[in-house]
Amino acid sequence: MTADDRSAHALARLLAGMGTLHFLAPKPFDALVPRQLPGSPRTWTYAGGVAELAVAAAVALPRTRRAGALAAAGLFAAVFPANIKMAHDWRHRPAPLKALAYARLPGQLPLIGWALHTAHAARRAMGAPRP
């Protein structure tokens, strides 16, 4: 297994873990759903969990890895408004919690970069001759 494969599997595990948490402990995720979205926060929480699990499966499989990694990058970008809401909602919390909420904002960039790197590596691997 190559370093790129190990990295892709780590990304898939991260996505699967977070997707699973949406179902096991949905309440904290409900609180992050922007009020402007129609419908119930729980519906958005479950939809996010399904999306993360589907993307995780796509990233895990070499055949769908490129598309899954591009979807992961889009998913990481799409949750940015939830991170903004969290930072706003937690602005009066104790300093360590406030710092955590603010750190999530730029923290999305490495995740997006990781997903894009995975997509690029998958594209490269698809064009490489098989041994």
Secondary structure, DSSP 8 states (H G I E B T S, - for coil): --HHHHHHHHHHHHHHHHHHHHHHSHHHHHTTS-TTSSS-HHHHHHHHHHHHHHHHHHHHSTTTHHHHHHHHHHHHHHTHHHHHHHHHHTTTS-HHHHHHHHHHHHHHHHHHHHHHHHHHHHHHHHHS---
